[in-house]
Amino acid sequence: MGNSITQTIQTVPLNHYILLSAIIFSIGVTGVLIRRNAIVVFMSVELMLNAVNLLLTAFSVYKGDASGQVFVFFVMALAAAEVAVGLAIIVMIYRNTHSTDINVLSRLKW
């Protein structure tokens, strides 16, 4: 079962994985730089993490080494912790400012 999945993944050239990951990462960077909504910025950061995970998994399969996939597991655990803390911060910002616009956060200064 596992060998057939590895062969299926290896039928797609590695360049395609690199290109797809670069496109997804670029969309994430664009979302972080252009958008002002905290939730959209948060989702863009998650897109960037998923692009890196895709690339790590592809390289791991092509090299035949599981260390990249283990690293992906730790990145996913970090992303889950980021979601929990980030959403809690966004909820508290919304309660204080009644907006998720990050330009409104200047009101939180001393």
Rosetta blueprint (number, residue, H / E / L):
1 M L
2 G H
3 N H
4 S H
5 I H
6 T H
7 Q H
8 T H
9 I H
10 Q H
11 T H
12 V L
13 P L
14 L H
15 N H
16 H H
17 Y H
18 I H
19 L H
20 L H
21 S H
22 A H
23 I H
24 I H
25 F H
26 S H
27 I H
28 G H
29 V H
30 T H
31 G H
32 V H
33 L H
34 I H
35 R L
36 R L
37 N E
38 A H
39 I H
40 V H
41 V H
42 F H
43 M H
44 S H
45 V H
46 E H
47 L H
48 M H
49 L H
50 N H
51 A H
52 V H
53 N H
54 L H
55 L H
56 L H
57 T H
58 A H
59 F H
60 S H
61 V H
62 Y H
63 K H
64 G L
65 D L
66 A L
67 S H
68 G H
69 Q H
70 V H
71 F H
72 V H
73 F H
74 F H
75 V H
76 M H
77 A H
78 L H
79 A H
80 A H
81 A H
82 E H
83 V H
84 A H
85 V H
86 G H
87 L H
88 A H
89 I H
90 I H
91 V H
92 M H
93 I H
94 Y H
95 R H
96 N H
97 T H
98 H L
99 S L
100 T L
101 D E
102 I H
103 N H
104 V H
105 L H
106 S H
107 R H
108 L H
109 K L
110 W L
